[in-house]
Amino acid sequence: METDGIYKSHVASMQNLKMFEGRKQYQAPFAEKFEDIYKKAAQSDIKLNNVKEFIEELSQDELHTLQKYAGLASEIDIGTLTPEGAYNLLMHDREQFDFNGDGAVEVGEGKHAPILPSNMPVAERNAFIAVLNSLESKDKLMVMTLTFDLGRVASEVNGMSFTPQTLDYTNLRNRVQQILDPKNTAYSSEAFKTSIRNFWEAFEGAFEGENKGVPSEEPRDPIVEKFLSDLKNKGALQFLTDFNQEKINEKVEAFRQKLINDMGDSPESMALIEEKVKEYRQQLLQELQESLDNSDKKIPTLNEQAMIQMILNMKDEKDADEPLTALLNKK
């Protein structure tokens, strides 16, 4: 089975969630046969990269069991399954996961909103589950609306890509406040407000308890550590100069390689290429000097957050320096 750390952490938390009684009753007639398939999958060490091959070997009766246990309306068409949809067919409800991070859990050909988002931090997730387990069914249903990302609906309607919002303490608190104090034309019934208010009071207590055993800060990525160490030891201005010089070297080499690909590497071409590379480097150095002249008076007053933002704004590659972006976005 999948052993990714994030997935295992999510499942470990979800195992503590009490299942809705109606769901348990629905699955009961198919549970025994499902467990046989589940054990077979575990023994075969099923993962995302081999799950479809496993399902292709199942009998029609076994596929029917998976369909009914998952609550799918249509028979399973193996050819249309994604790895995520295939894998989650073999999992219990609390083990299903949004592997591709699109905000929906694929089970077979179906998609549904996750009970709790896969990107929800551990402390928030555990606290949410603890409180959810203590609620009556009616209050549970009301509270579960807090985990539904309306941005997904908007993306489907507008045909746009969707990036799930991380449901951490701050975002969860904001959603609660919007319900308790709706703005403009929004409306929340008194019964809904009461359920959410009671949940939030209990959640804050559970969340505080979770945080007592959690380190205040996760270990930083080595790239981030080097970034901050250089910034501290060299000073902001020197660090900015060195950083830009490194970026210039990268740009120059990329430019040289592009010219070689376009013009070839004959002696005549290489001589012309080196002239063009020299001009390009001088142009970049001039731009760097102008940038430093304009920033000279401002840089000493920058705090760490602002400095990181300045560096990130200067990078050319869209996905470069991902750990720095993570640090910048860290609450």
HELIX and SHEET records of a PDB file:
HELIX    1   1 GLY A    5  MET A   14  1                                  10    
HELIX    2   2 GLU A   21  GLN A   43  1                                  23    
HELIX    3   3 VAL A   51  GLU A   56  1                                   6    
HELIX    4   4 GLN A   60  ALA A   70  1                                  11    
HELIX    5   5 ILE A   78  THR A   80  5                                   3    
HELIX    6   6 PRO A   83  LEU A   89  1                                   7    
HELIX    7   7 ASP A   93  GLU A   95  5                                   3    
HELIX    8   8 VAL A  122  ASN A  133  1                                  12    
HELIX    9   9 SER A  137  MET A  144  1                                   8    
HELIX   10  10 THR A  145  THR A  147  5                                   3    
HELIX   11  11 LEU A  150  ASN A  158  1                                   9    
HELIX   12  12 TYR A  169  LEU A  180  1                                  12    
HELIX   13  13 GLU A  190  LYS A  212  1                                  23    
HELIX   14  14 PRO A  222  LYS A  234  1                                  13    
HELIX   15  15 ALA A  236  MET A  263  1                                  28    
HELIX   16  16 PRO A  267  SER A  295  1                                  29    
HELIX   17  17 ILE A  299  THR A  301  5                                   3    
HELIX   18  18 GLU A  304  MET A  314  1                                  11    
HELIX   19  19 GLU A  322  ASN A  329  1                                   8    
SHEET    1   A 2 VAL A 105  VAL A 107  0                                        
SHEET    2   A 2 GLY A 110  HIS A 112 -1                                        
END                                                                             
